Amino acid sequence: MADDSIAVVDLDRCQPDRCNYECANYCPPNRTGQECIVTREEHYDEGEPFDGDPDQIRISEEICLGESCGICVEKCPFDAIEIINLPTELEDDPVHRYGENAFALYGLPVPEPGTVTGILGPNGIGKTTAVRALADEMVPNLGEHDADPGWERVLDRYRGTELQTYIERVQAGEITIARKPQYVDQLPAQFDGTTIDLLESTDERGALDDYIDRLGIRPVIDQPLDTLSGGELQRVALAATLARDRDFYFLDEVSPYLDIGQRVTAARLIRELAEAEDRAVLVVEHDLAILDLLADSLHVAYGEPGAFGVITDPKSVRNGINEYLTGYLSNENMRIRPDEIEFHEHAPRETSKSTPLIEYPALSKSYGDGEFALEVDPGTVYESEVLGVVGPNGIGKSTLAKLFTGALEPDEGELDVRLDISYKPQYIEIDQPMRVDAFLSSITSDVGTSYWNTEVAKPLQLERIMERNLDDLSGGERQRVAIAAALSEDADLYVMDEPSAHLDVEQRVQATTAIRRYAENHDETVLVIDHDIYMIDLLADRLMVFDGEPSEYGHAGVPQEMRAGMNDFLEDLDITFRRDERTKRPRINKPGSQLDRKQKKQGEYYYAP
């Protein structure tokens, strides 16, 4: 194989007990007597350690003919093999490779004191691997997966660069690191105690009280962690991380479960930490509007998820985001995606009132004396519409969903729930060792049909995870399976609670397309609760806006047209959006800027003329 190619074997998908080794039998080098594709037992000496099972295959990258052949890729019945031509611009060996025929990472980001550095790229592209290396949690092996090069070799690789100084300081113990985990819903299993117990253990700079107030978590500080919502856990995790006295802060996905107002607040706190305290901050984020507001520079990550990843040199934030969306990196002269991710600038949809699906009266629901209470104005949900639901966290959106599903009974008002409802919950809890294809097949017999593959599996990128176990999936993979499961049910109403959580930019666009197309093609009614403004804009025909006092009381307004709904929602948050001139993506205006003041005066907070 050429030096610019790699062979990747997905050991989770390689199932030799269910095939006849078609990859090896049809391999041209094998048929000439060479040992290009063999079992791992055949290749390794007795007692020599190796990854995977003895009967799983190993591909010799020295003998393999490369992507120009690709016969093994076509013959594998489980899509377990990838033969990939690397970009010709990659002159160096990988920074790290996890093993033979395994994922390889090229390039590392550069944290700088006093700045916020962003990383933008798909899931499974090596962002966490890069951070582990920077945090001294692993020693990069420079592609020598069967050796231990050590930090001296790594320093030689980066000698004369900004990374040299950083690595030397890490090795000397001069840089301390704080990390916010990606999946905050796992915090209760890792810490047994109240919220304040966790927070006080991290208060190293005397800033905790300010963070508690500005992030709005004081009402829950005396509660056990396992009673908190996802949005509350996210804010607690952020406060706990920022309160530490460290040199380098790594924040893995700030926005999941936070409403738009909380996302803006989080972005401002992070920027204050970097600028006022001269700290280095590295952020992985998929909300483009928040990343745009938050970061000073941006590394784009590209490649083939699960196979290889490349982290570019830093770019300006605007150019980096726009190049990522267009799929072409100008400095690298690299096309990273065949198609552009398009942000359609459209006027708000004018909906036509069709047949009512649900006509509901005024409703109320209280969780007890002095506890949270929700009031719902009477309204109508129509057949074949997508109704968006927006509002702050802790305001009753999920409570409304549960009222519609029949999981909760209203205290006042009668709600006809004699509907078949498919519900995708906010938090995806999977604890069963069941394969994805078996799980989805238990919901619908359509799994595997051309119709289901076209409408559900392909848009949600399920093909490569169908034979994996549910409890082995990442957060983003679980989210896509949950969306597929909800869409696969035969129902009158589909309720999607925060479908954007843990999805990268491309996956959000694809999930949006899948949900919208399914609703249109099947004349189905969908209720979508989400904090991603652009996702709501693309999906919804009308909007239901919540207001009130989070964790105390909430009020659900009457569903209204998109323009009026967006203006009501964003006016309450005092936030305006503009469109990027090049890509038309929505961008948050700087508070008090000329454009911000102009749009507020016009009363146009999102659909600016």
Buried (B, 14 or more C-beta within 10 A) or exposed (E): BBEBBBBBBBBBBBBBEEBEBBBBBBBEBBEEEBBBBBBBBEBBEEEEEBBBBEBBBBBBBEBBBBBEBEBBBEBBEBBBBBBBEBBEEBEEBBBBBBBBBBBBBBBBBBBBBEBBBBBBBBBBBBBBBBBBBBBBEEBBBBBBBEEEBEBEBBBEBBEEEEBBEBBBEBBEEEBEBBBBBBBBBEBBEEBEEBBBBBBEEBBEBEBBEBBBEBBBBEBBBEBBBEEBBBBBBBBBBBBBBBBBBBBBBBBBBBBBBBBBBBBBBBBBBBBBBBBEBEBBBBBBBBBBBBBBBBBBBBBBBBBBBBBBBBBBEBBEBBBBBBBBBBBBBEEBEBEBBEEEBEBEBEEBBEBEEEEEBBEBBEBEBBEEEEEBBBBBBEBBBBBBBBBBBBBBBBBBBBBBBBBBBBBBEBEEBEBEBEBEBBBBBBBBEBEEEBBBBEBBBEBBEBBEEEEBBEBBBEBBBBEBBBBBBBEBBBBBBBBBBBBBBBBBBEBBBBBBBBBBBBBBBBBBBBBBBBBBBBBEEEEBBBBBBBBBBBBBBBBBBBBBBBBBEBBEBBBBBEBBBBBBBBBBBBEBBEBBBBBBEEBBBBBBBEEEEEEBEBBBEEEBBBBBE
